[in-house]
Amino acid sequence: MKKDLISIMDYSKEEYLRIMELAADFERNPNQRLLEGKVVASLFFEPSTRTRLSFETAINRLGGRIIGFSDSNSSSVTKGETLHDTIRMVSNYADLIVMRHPLEGSARYAAEVSSVPIINAGDGANQHPTQTLLDMYSIIKTQGRLDNINIFMVGDLKYGRTVHSLLMALSQFENPIFNFIAPEELQMPEEYKLYLREKGIRYFEHREFTDIISEADIVYMTRVQKERFSDPIEYEQVKNVYILRNSMLKNTKPNMRILHPLPRVNEIHTDVDKNEKAYYFDQALNGVFAREAIIAHTLNLK
C-alpha cells in the first residue's frame, strides 16, 4: 500500500519521532545511496526556493534522479492539461512525486489519481507537512524535547500553512502552550482554536508580544504573504505590523530560538541574524535532512 504525505495528520506521533531519528541519522551521514536507480518527479506549480532546492538536494544525496518542472509555465498546463492528466502521466515515469500547488486540496486529489506516493510540498494556504517535520526537528535539536513547548506564532496566522501544520503536530505532544500574535485581519482561523479547545490545550491571543517574549521557548515568525491577498491595500496595512529586532531579545530564555519558514521580508530585522538565538538559516539546512528522512520513510528504504 502506497504511503502518501498530504497532511501532517497522515502521520502518527510514532512516525513523527521516527522521522526525527532518521533525520538525525542523515545529518550524521547525508550521502546514503538509497535512491540508486529510482526517479523522483519534482512538480512545482508555484514558485519555491528552499522547499524545491532542499528536496532536490535530498534526492541527489540519496542517489536518485530528478525529473519535473519548477514553474507550471514550462509544463503542458499552459496548453490546458488538467492536474488529473498531469499526475496520471507523471506517475508512469517516477517512483515518487513531490508536488507544490497553489490550490488547497490539490495534493489530496493528486494522491487519489497517482499510482506512486505523493509528498505534499505545500497546497495553497492549507498544509505544508514537510516544513512542519523540519520545524519539529529544529525544535527537538534546540530544546531537546517536543513536550512542554511554549511557542509564540507571530504574523500571518490566517494564511500561513506552516503554522497550521505545526499546531496540529505539536498538539500530539504533552502540554504545549500556544501564543498567537496576529493583527485582527490575520488571526488563527477558528477551526484550529476549536481543535485546541476540544483537546484541552492552552492557547492565548495577543496583539503585541514584546512584554511577554521572555516566556517563549520558540518564537515562530511568519511573513505576511502578499500572494494570498486579493486586495493590495489590505496587504499594505498589515505587511509591517511585527518586526523582531535584536533589542527585543534581551530578557529571553537562554534556550529560546527564533524560527522562520523563510523567505523573510521585513519581519525579522537583519540585526537579529548575529544573535545566537537566530536559528532560521540552520532550520533551512535541517530541511535537507528531514526531507531525506521523509523520502526514505515514504519508500520504506530504511
C-alpha distance (Angstrom), angle and dihedral (degrees) to the residues before:
residue distance angle dihedral
M1 . . .
K2 3.80 . .
K3 3.78 118.1 .
D4 3.82 113.6 -140.3
L5 3.81 125.6 -174.7
I6 3.81 105.9 -150.6
S7 3.80 103.5 135.8
I8 3.78 127.5 23.2
M9 3.81 85.4 -120.8
D10 3.82 90.0 65.5
Y11 3.81 85.5 80.5
S12 3.79 126.1 67.4
K13 3.80 123.3 -134.5
E14 3.82 87.3 -101.4
E15 3.80 90.1 55.6
Y16 3.83 91.2 50.2
L17 3.80 88.6 55.1
R18 3.81 91.0 45.3
I19 3.82 89.9 54.3
M20 3.83 89.3 50.0
E21 3.84 89.7 53.4
L22 3.80 92.9 46.9
A23 3.83 92.3 46.6
A24 3.82 89.5 54.0
D25 3.81 89.0 49.9
F26 3.82 91.0 51.4
E27 3.80 91.1 46.3
R28 3.81 88.7 57.2
N29 3.81 91.4 46.3
P30 3.83 114.1 12.2
N31 3.82 96.6 174.0
Q32 3.80 106.4 74.7
R33 3.81 113.3 145.1
L34 3.80 95.7 -140.8
L35 3.82 94.2 133.4
E36 3.81 95.2 53.1
G37 3.82 107.4 145.5
K38 3.82 93.2 11.0
V39 3.82 129.0 115.4
V40 3.80 123.6 -146.2
A41 3.82 121.1 -164.7
S42 3.80 114.6 -143.1
L43 3.83 107.1 -161.8
F44 3.80 112.4 -178.1
F45 3.81 110.2 176.7
E46 3.83 87.5 171.4
P47 3.83 129.0 46.3
S48 3.79 118.1 -91.1
T49 3.79 135.8 163.6
R50 3.81 110.4 177.7
T51 3.80 99.4 31.1
R52 3.81 94.9 47.0
L53 3.80 96.7 40.9
S54 3.81 94.4 44.5
F55 3.83 90.4 49.9
E56 3.79 90.6 48.3
T57 3.81 90.8 47.3
A58 3.82 89.5 49.6
I59 3.82 91.2 50.4
N60 3.81 91.8 47.9
R61 3.81 92.5 48.1
L62 3.81 88.6 51.3
G63 3.81 91.1 52.1
G64 3.81 97.8 -111.8
R65 3.80 131.7 137.3
I66 3.81 122.3 -118.6
I67 3.80 128.4 -143.9
G68 3.80 127.8 170.5
F69 3.78 142.3 70.7
S70 3.79 138.2 -76.7
D71 3.79 96.0 -150.9
S72 3.81 128.4 36.8
N73 3.84 88.6 -137.4
S74 3.80 87.8 73.2
S75 3.82 92.7 53.4
S76 3.81 136.1 72.2
V77 3.82 88.5 -95.9
T78 3.82 84.6 89.9
K79 3.83 87.3 61.6
G80 3.79 90.6 54.0
E81 3.81 99.6 -95.8
T82 3.81 111.3 161.3
L83 3.80 124.0 -124.0
H84 3.82 87.5 -116.6
D85 3.80 92.6 58.3
T86 3.81 94.6 42.0
I87 3.82 91.9 53.2
R88 3.83 94.5 43.4
M89 3.80 89.9 51.6
V90 3.81 97.7 43.7
S91 3.82 92.4 47.2
N92 3.84 86.5 63.6
Y93 3.81 89.4 60.5
A94 3.82 105.0 40.0
D95 3.81 141.8 52.0
L96 3.82 92.6 -142.9
I97 3.82 136.4 13.8
V98 3.81 124.0 -145.7
M99 3.80 108.8 -166.1
R100 3.80 138.6 -175.7
H101 3.80 118.2 -175.5
P102 3.83 133.5 168.7
L103 3.83 94.6 -131.5
E104 3.79 121.3 87.0
G105 3.79 110.8 -122.7
S106 3.82 94.0 21.6
A107 3.81 93.6 114.6
R108 3.82 92.9 52.0
Y109 3.79 89.5 49.2
A110 3.83 90.9 49.0
A111 3.82 90.0 51.9
E112 3.80 89.8 55.0
V113 3.81 93.3 56.1
S114 3.82 100.5 34.4
S115 3.80 122.6 93.8
V116 3.84 90.6 -157.1
P117 3.84 129.2 56.2
I118 3.81 118.7 -78.5
I119 3.81 122.9 -147.4
N120 3.80 112.5 -160.9
A121 3.82 109.9 -134.5
G122 3.82 90.8 -177.6
D123 3.81 133.0 -43.3
G124 3.79 112.1 -154.6
A125 3.80 114.5 -71.7
N126 3.81 90.2 -29.0
Q127 3.83 115.7 86.3
H128 3.80 141.9 -19.4
P129 3.81 103.4 -176.7
T130 3.81 98.6 170.0
Q131 3.82 90.2 54.2
T132 3.81 87.9 52.0
L133 3.79 92.3 53.0
L134 3.81 92.1 50.5
D135 3.84 88.4 46.6
M136 3.80 89.7 52.5
Y137 3.81 90.0 48.6
S138 3.82 88.5 51.3
I139 3.82 90.4 50.2
I140 3.79 94.7 48.6
K141 3.83 90.7 47.0
T142 3.81 93.7 51.1
Q143 3.82 100.6 34.0
G144 3.81 101.5 29.3
R145 3.81 90.6 -131.2
L146 3.80 146.6 51.7
D147 3.82 95.1 -148.4
N148 3.84 123.7 85.1
I149 3.81 94.9 18.4
N150 3.81 118.1 161.5
I151 3.79 102.9 -155.0
F152 3.80 127.4 -173.6
M153 3.82 112.4 -154.7
V154 3.80 109.2 -162.9
G155 3.80 134.1 -170.9
D156 3.79 126.3 0.7
L157 3.79 103.9 27.4
K158 3.81 93.8 153.6
Y159 3.80 100.5 61.4
G160 3.83 98.2 16.8
R161 3.80 104.2 113.5
T162 3.81 90.9 -175.7
V163 3.82 93.2 63.3
H164 3.81 92.0 45.2
S165 3.80 92.3 55.0
L166 3.82 94.0 41.7
L167 3.81 91.7 51.3
M168 3.82 90.8 53.3
A169 3.81 92.7 48.6
L170 3.82 98.6 45.1
S171 3.80 90.1 47.9
Q172 3.84 87.4 69.3
F173 3.83 89.6 66.4
E174 3.81 131.2 74.4
N175 3.78 121.1 -75.2
P176 3.82 105.7 -21.7
I177 3.81 118.2 177.5
F178 3.80 118.0 -151.3
N179 3.80 123.1 -158.3
F180 3.80 112.4 -170.1
I181 3.81 115.5 -158.8
A182 3.79 112.9 -176.2
P183 3.80 141.6 128.2
E184 3.80 117.5 -100.8
E185 3.83 91.9 -97.5
L186 3.82 95.1 52.5
Q187 3.81 104.3 41.4
M188 3.79 123.0 145.8
P189 3.84 106.2 -84.0
E190 3.81 115.4 -100.4
E191 3.83 93.3 -118.1
Y192 3.83 91.2 65.8
K193 3.80 93.3 46.6
L194 3.81 89.4 49.1
Y195 3.82 89.0 51.5
L196 3.84 90.4 53.7
R197 3.82 92.6 46.3
E198 3.81 91.1 51.4
K199 3.81 89.9 52.3
G200 3.81 92.0 46.4
I201 3.82 92.1 -118.3
R202 3.80 118.5 153.5
Y203 3.79 120.1 -119.3
F204 3.80 132.7 166.6
E205 3.80 130.7 -163.5
H206 3.80 123.9 -143.9
R207 3.79 138.6 172.1
E208 3.82 92.4 -153.1
F209 3.80 132.9 27.4
T210 3.80 110.2 -178.7
D211 3.83 92.6 101.5
I212 3.84 95.1 48.1
I213 3.83 102.3 36.9
S214 3.83 88.8 102.2
E215 3.85 88.4 76.0
A216 3.82 95.1 57.9
D217 3.80 127.0 108.0
I218 3.81 91.1 -179.5
V219 3.81 127.9 20.5
Y220 3.80 106.6 -161.8
M221 3.80 108.7 -164.5
T222 3.81 121.3 -166.0
R223 3.77 135.0 -165.8
V224 3.80 118.9 -117.2
Q225 3.80 96.6 -118.2
K226 3.78 111.4 -131.4
E227 3.82 91.4 -168.9
R228 3.84 92.0 62.9
F229 3.84 93.8 57.5
S230 3.79 120.6 88.9
D231 3.84 90.5 -172.1
P232 3.85 114.2 60.2
I233 3.82 91.3 -162.7
E234 3.81 91.1 58.6
Y235 3.82 89.0 50.9
E236 3.83 92.4 50.4
Q237 3.82 90.3 52.8
V238 3.81 94.7 57.1
K239 3.83 106.5 25.1
N240 3.82 96.7 97.9
V241 3.78 99.6 29.6
Y242 3.85 94.6 120.2
I243 3.79 125.0 32.1
L244 3.80 117.9 173.5
R245 3.82 111.6 -145.2
N246 3.78 131.4 -172.1
S247 3.83 91.6 -115.8
M248 3.84 89.4 62.9
L249 3.83 92.0 62.2
K250 3.83 97.4 65.1
N251 3.81 98.8 103.9
T252 3.79 99.2 31.6
K253 3.82 124.0 124.2
P254 3.83 116.5 -84.9
N255 3.82 89.7 -120.9
M256 3.83 94.7 47.9
R257 3.80 114.4 122.0
I258 3.80 131.7 -172.6
L259 3.80 116.7 -132.9
H260 3.81 128.4 -173.0
P261 3.82 127.3 172.5
L262 3.84 88.1 -141.4
P263 2.98 156.6 -126.0
R264 3.78 93.6 106.7
V265 3.77 122.6 -163.3
N266 3.84 111.1 -179.4
E267 3.80 102.7 -37.2
I268 3.83 94.6 98.6
H269 3.80 113.4 41.7
T270 3.80 113.8 -134.6
D271 3.84 89.1 -120.0
V272 3.85 86.7 74.0
D273 3.84 91.9 61.3
K274 3.80 95.2 81.5
N275 3.81 93.8 48.2
E276 3.84 112.2 104.0
K277 3.82 88.0 -130.6
A278 3.82 91.2 65.3
Y279 3.80 104.0 100.0
Y280 3.82 104.3 159.1
F281 3.82 97.5 104.7
D282 3.83 91.2 48.3
Q283 3.80 86.6 46.9
A284 3.82 89.5 57.1
L285 3.83 89.9 51.9
N286 3.81 89.4 49.9
G287 3.81 85.3 60.4
V288 3.81 90.7 73.2
F289 3.83 93.4 53.9
A290 3.82 93.7 42.5
R291 3.81 91.7 49.3
E292 3.81 91.9 48.0
A293 3.82 85.9 53.3
I294 3.83 92.9 48.7
I295 3.82 92.5 49.5
A296 3.82 92.1 47.4
H297 3.82 90.9 48.2
T298 3.82 93.9 45.8
L299 3.81 92.9 52.2
N300 3.85 94.9 37.4
L301 3.80 91.3 -120.4
K302 3.81 95.4 142.8
